[in-house]
Amino acid sequence: MGRLFWKFFLCIMLAQVTATIGIGGTFWLKNRAAQQERALDIDTSPPAQMIIEAASATVEAGGSQALRQFLGKLERMRVFAVDAKGQELMGRTVHPAMLAKARAMLQQSQAHPVVRDVAGSDGKRYLLFLPSSERFRNAEAGAARDTLNAVTLSGPRAMGPGPRPSEAGAPPPRGEFGRGMPPGPRMDSPYRTFIPLAAAIAASLLFAFLLAWYFARPIRDLRQAFEAASHGNLAPRFHASGKRGDELTDLGRDFDRMTGRLRSLMDSQRRLLHDVSHELRSPLARLQAAIGLAHQQPEKMAASMQRIERESERMDKLIGELLTLSRLEAGAVQAGAGHAHSEDVGIADLVHDIVDDARYEARARLMGIDLAVDAAMADASVTGQPELLARAVENVVRNAIKHSPDGGTVDVELSRQHDCLRIAVLDRGPGVASADLARIFEPFFRASNTQHSTDGHGLGLAIAQHVINAHGGRIGASLRSGGGLCVEMLLPVKTPG
């Protein structure tokens, strides 16, 4: 467990314990106040009425001494006997509020049988009543049994004062007011408070542990992912956190996407470096061969120089395409609406100029290029950089010419498709496999059937894809029925006004 786990754990646990103590203390104080209020009530239950009647009979028959012996033998219920001076017979403290309440009940029009004002045989008067304190209350059966026992033991004494000889050496009463409470925990034992409090603290401890573990686990997984990424391992690894839907899991998934993107870029850079090295090796080898041939055969110097010039131009073109592709991938070239170098480009005129240039190149191979433009597209325009758009369309058209057979035809179509302008270039070349339709836009990709049959470096379609995407459009390829390939470019049309 890390430090963050313990911080979460302690903070949550302290919050839970504080809330538990606060709520528990509030209920305890409220319960205590209610108990204190109930302790001042007068017991009006049938067992209380029965014990008061027994005490009344005892004091009427045997006087104060008999009542004292009777009250001393009560174990489960205590009866207060208060004289006219407010003194309790057994010397116990009587709350003034309880005494006032007993006197008020006695003065009511319909007197309560549980409050008696009785004169003893010795002439002393006592106010008899039983408090309704839960501390001294018990079940009716136990109360009735104590009453019967007290009456039985006090029967002979009720006939006259004085202690029985057998009781002269009796031990003093136990407990606070005579007999002690029955064995076992009392009703107001501290366990009633501490046991629920301990259970609440234990539940808070468990809840704090689970909640801290819930928070700390994704952070720990994310830390391990960062540590692995710092050592070069960019494979996504946070997916093991399950289907959690919180912000920490979203952060981990974003990290996975970031590392996956970095891994893809690094793989792309390595692949690009490998492809560039491979592409440069061939013209460099031909350059070295031409230079060696010029040294060995001076009479062929002119042919060697032509070869050197051609290979130099080819290398210069490759480097230029690589620089353009690198700038497009890095986002250094901005296009589309809202950019400083963007302007309204008339697509019909731009495509018409590109097709005219391509016809001049295709004439040597007896090829034809047909241009079909919808009448509604004559004034259509796109917001962007005209040089980049011309480069993208020209790359697609030149790619179609390069892969078309001699004497064939390349069709260029310009039309409207919903809110986009559609430029389609169709050829009758060998096409590509269905699995390679998406890969033809990757740098240096060549289909297996065209690997050695055409010139080029495989960067034209990759540049076209980046340019079209930068202008908010999309590009795709599909196979034509009867053979050949159709490359379709969609660009958002500038709305008038």
N, C-alpha and C positions, 0 to 999 in steps of 0.2 A: 504494500500500500504506500502510495506516495504522499508527499506533504500536502498536496491539494486535497487528497481524500480526507486527511485528518482535519484540515481546516473546515471543509464542508461538514464533516461528521460532528465536530465540536460545536460549530455555530448552530447547526440544526438541532443537536441534542440540547444545547442550552436554551434555545427558543422553545423547544417542546417541554423541557422541565419547568421553565419559567411559567409557561402557559398552564401546565398541569398544577403547579403550586398555587398560582393565582386563582384559577377556577376552583380547585379543591379547597383553598382557604376561604374563598367566598361562600361556597356551600357549607363549609364547616362552621363558619361564623353564623350563617343564617340558621343552620340546624341547631347550633348552640343557643342562639337567642330564642328559638322556638321551644327548645327543651326547658330553658329557664322560665319561659312563660308558662309552659305546661306544669312545671314544678310548683307553681303558685296556685294551681287549680285544686279544687276539692273533688276527691274521688266519689262518684255517685253510682258506682257499679253495685250489683247485688251482693258480691262478697264484702264490699265496704259497708253496706247496710247491715249485713249480718254481724260483722265484727263490732260495729257501733252498738247494736242491740245487746250483744254479749257484754261489752264494756259497761253499758248503762245498767244492766242487771247486776253486774258485779259491784259497781260503786253504790248502788242503792241498797244492796244486801250487806256488803262488807265494808263500805267506807273507803277512805283513801288508801289504807294499807292493802286491802284486797285488790284495789284497782292497780296499785303499784306492782304487786306480784303478777297480776294478770298481764299487764303491759310488758313486763320483763320476760315473760315466756313466749311472746310473739316473735317469730323468726322471719317471716316473709312480709309482714305488714306491720307498720307502726301507726299507732293511734295517738294523736295529740290530746292531752287533757290539760286545759288551761283554766286557771282559777280566775277569780274576779280581779286580781291584781295583775293579770297578764303573765303569770309564772306557770311554766309547764311542769307537770307533776314529776317527770323523769329528769328535769333539768336540761332539757333539749331546747335549742334556740328555735323559735318560731318566727317566721318572717312576718313583719307587720301587715304586709299586703294580704298574705294568706289569712291571718287572723281577722282582718277587717272583712274579707270576703266571707268567712265563715259566719261572722256576726250578721252580715247583711243577709245571708241566706236564712239565718234563723229568724230574722224579723219579717220575712216575707209573709204575705197573707196565707200562702199554702206552704207550710214549713217542709223542708226536705228531711226525710228520715235519716239521712247520713250525717246531719248536724244536730246534736242534742245538747240541751242545757239541763244537766241532771244534778240533783242534790243527793249527797251520800248519806249513809246512816249516821255518820259523825257530824252532819250539818254543813259540810263543805260542798260548794257548788262548783261543777266543772263543765267547761264547754268541750264536748267531744267531737272530733272530726278526723278524717283520714286524708292526707295529701295525695294528690294524683301524680306524684313523681314517678317516672318510669324506673328510676333506680330501685324503688321499693315495691314495684308492682310485679305480680306473678300471675300465673294461670289461676283460674277460678277454683280448680280442684285443689291446688296447693293451699290457697287462701282458706278455703272451707275446712281443710284438714287441720290447719293451724288453729283456726277458731275453735273447732271441736276439741282439740287437745287442750287449748288454754282453758276452755270452759270446764273440761273434765278435771284438770289439775287444780283449778281454783274453786271447785265446788265446795269442799269442806271449809275452805277459808272464807267463803262468802257468808258462813253462819256466824263468824266471830273473828275479831282481830287477833293478831299474834301469829308468829311463824310456827310451822309444824316442826316437831322435834327432828324428824328425818331430814329437814331441810336446813337445820341450824348451821351445819358445816358445809353447805353447798358452795361450790366455787362461784365466784362472781360472774355476772353475765359477760359474754364475749361480744366483741364488736363495738361499734360506735354508740349504739343506743340499746344495748342489751345483747341479744343473741347475734352472732355473726352471720354473714351471708352464707348461703350454701356454697360448697366447693365449686371450683371452676371459674372461668373468666367472668368478670362482672360486665354488666351491660354497657357501662361507660368506659370499658377498658381501652387503653391507647391503641390496641391492635385494630380497633374499628377505624382508626385514622391512618395508621401506618401501613396496613396491608393494602388498601386501595391505592395509597400514594406510591408504595413500592411497585405495585402492578402497573400503575400509569408510567412511572419512570422506566420500568423495564420495556413497556411497549414503546415509549419514546426513544429508548436506546436502540431497539430493533428498527424502528421506522427511520431514525437518523442514519443508521448503518446502511440500510437499503437505499435511501435517497442519496447519500454520499457516494455509494458505489455506483448508482445510476448516473450521477454526474461525472464521476471521476473516470469511469471505464472508457467512454469515447475519447476523453482527453488523453488518456494513457495510450489508446490505440493510435490517436493522431500523432502523439509524440514519437511513437515507434515508426510511424510512416515517415515523419520528418527525418528521423535518424537514418532510416534506410535510404531516403532520397539523398541525404548528404553524402552517402557512400556510393552514389551512382545508380542505385536500384530504383527505377522510376515506375515499376509495375504497380498498378492499382492494388491496394491492400486494405482499404477501409470498408469494403463491402461486407466484412464479417460481422458488423455491428447489428445486423438484422433489419427489421422494418420499423425502427424508431422514426418518429416524425418530428423531432425537435431540432433546434437550431444547431446543436453540436453535431448531429448526424448530417445535417445539410452542409455544415462546414467541412466535414470529412469527405463527403461526396464531391464537393467542389474541389477539394484538394486532389482527389483521385482524378477528376477531369483535368485539372491543371497538370498533374504529373503525366497523365496519358497524352495530353497535347505536347508537353515538352519532349516526351519520348518519341512521339511521332515526328516532331520537328528535328530532333537529333538524328533519328533514323533517316529522315529525308536529306539532311545535310550530309550525312555519311554516304548515302546513296548518290547524291549529287556530286560529291567529291570523287567517288569512284567512277561515275559516268563521265565526268569531265576529263579525268585522267585517261580513261579509255578512249574518248573522242579525240583528245589531243595527241595521243600516242601515234595514231595512224598518219595524220598530216606531218607530224614531226619526223616520222620514219621516212616518209616520201621526200621530205625536204633534205634529210641527210643523204638519201640515195641520189637525189638530183645533184647535190653538191659534190658527192664523190664521183659521179659520172662526169661532171664538168671538169674535175681535176684529171681524171684518167683519159677522157676523150675531149680534148679542147675543140675539135672540129664540130662537136655537138653542143657547143656552149649555148647557142640560141634556143634549142629545144629544152635544155636544162633550165635556162632562165625562165622560159614560159611555165615549166612545171613548178619552179620555185615561186613565181608570181601567183599562180593559181592556188597553190597550197597556202600561201600567205593570206590571200583573200578569203579562203575558206576558214582559216583560223581567226582572222579578224571578224568575220561574220559570226562565228561561234561565240567568240568572246563578247561581241555586242549583244547577241541574244541572251547570253548568260547574265550580263549586267542588267538588261531590261527585265528578265525574269526575277532576278534578285531584288530589284527595286519594287517590282509589283508584289512579291511575296512579303517584303518588309513593310509594305504600306506607304513607301515614300512617294509613290505616284497617287495623287488624289484625283478623283473624277466624280462626275455626277453633279446634281444641282446643289448650289450653296458653296461651291469651291471657287477660289479666285481665278483659276485658269479654265474654268468651264464656260462653254458658250453653246448656243443653239446650232446644231449640226443638221443640215438637210441630208437625210439618209439616202434619198433617191439619187441625188447628184453624186454623193460619195460612192455609192455602189456602182453607179454608171462609170465613173472614172476608173475604179478598180477593175471593172470588167474590160474596159478598153485596153488597159495596160496588160491584162492577162491574155487577151486575144492576140496581142503582138507576140507574146512568148509562146502561146500554144500553136501559132501558125507554122512553126518549124516542124511540128509533129502532126500537122494536118488535122488538128482538133478544133472543134467549134464550142463556143460558149454562148448559150442562150440566156437572155435576161427577160424575165417576166415581172412587170410591175403593175400592181393594181392602180386604177385611176385615182382611187381615194388616197393613195400613198404618195402622190406627186409632191404635196406640200408638207408631208409629215416630217417632224424634226425630233431630235433627241438632244437632251442637255448633257454635255460632256466635253472631252478633249478630242478634237477631230483627228489628231495624229494617232492617238491610241486606238480609236475606233477603226480608222483606216488600216492600221497594222493588224488588228484582230481579223477583220473581214478578209484582208489580203492573204493572211496566213492560211485561212480556211480554204479560200479559192485556189491558192497555189498548191496546197496539199491535195485537193481534188484533181488538179491537172497532173500532178506528179504521179498519182496512182491510177490514172485513167489510161486505157490502151491507146495506141496511136490511131488516129482517125476517129476517135470517140467524141462524145459530147458531154459537156458539163452544164447543168441547168442551175441557174440562180434565180430564186423567187423572192419577191418582196411583197408582203401582204400584211393585213391587220388581223390580229388575233386577240379579241377582247380589248383590254387596255394596253396591249403590248404590240410592238412592231416586230414582225417575224421576217428573218432573213434565213432562207434555206439554200444550202449548196448540195447538189446531188450529182453523184458520179456513177460510172459503171465499172469501177475498178474491182479488184479481187475481194474487197471488203475485209472484215475481221471476224474472228470468232465471237459468238455472243457473250462469252465470259470476259472478253477484252474490250467491250464497248465503253466501259467506264475508265479503263486504264489508258486509253489512247490519249487522254488529256494529262497524263503524268509526264514529267520531263524525261527525255531520252528513251521513251517507250517506243518499241517497234514491233509490229506484229511479225509472227514467224514467217509468213509468206511474203513479207516485204523487207526482210532484214538486209538483204544484199542486193536488192533489185533497184533501189532508188537512192539518190543522194539525199543529204540532209542530216540533221542531228536529233530530230524528235523533240524540238522545242517549240515549234510553231503553234500547235494546238494548246500546249500548256500556257503560252503567252496569251493566246486568244481567250482561254478560260478566265485568267486573272483579269484581263481587261473588261470582259463582259460582266464579271461579278462586281468589279469596281464601279461599274455604271448602274448597278442595281438590277441587272438582268441575269439570265441563265443560259447555258449552252448544253447541248446533249447530242448524242449520235444514235442512229438506228439503222438497221439493215434494210435495204430495198428489196422488194420482190423482183426476182430476175437477176439479182446480183448488184453489188455496188453498195455505197454508203450514203446516208443522208445526215448532214450536220446542220442542226437547227439552232439559231441564235434568236433569243427573245430580249427585247429592250423596251423599257417603259417609254411611252410616247409623251412628249411634252404637250400638256393641255393648253389650248389657246387662252389668252388673257392672263 
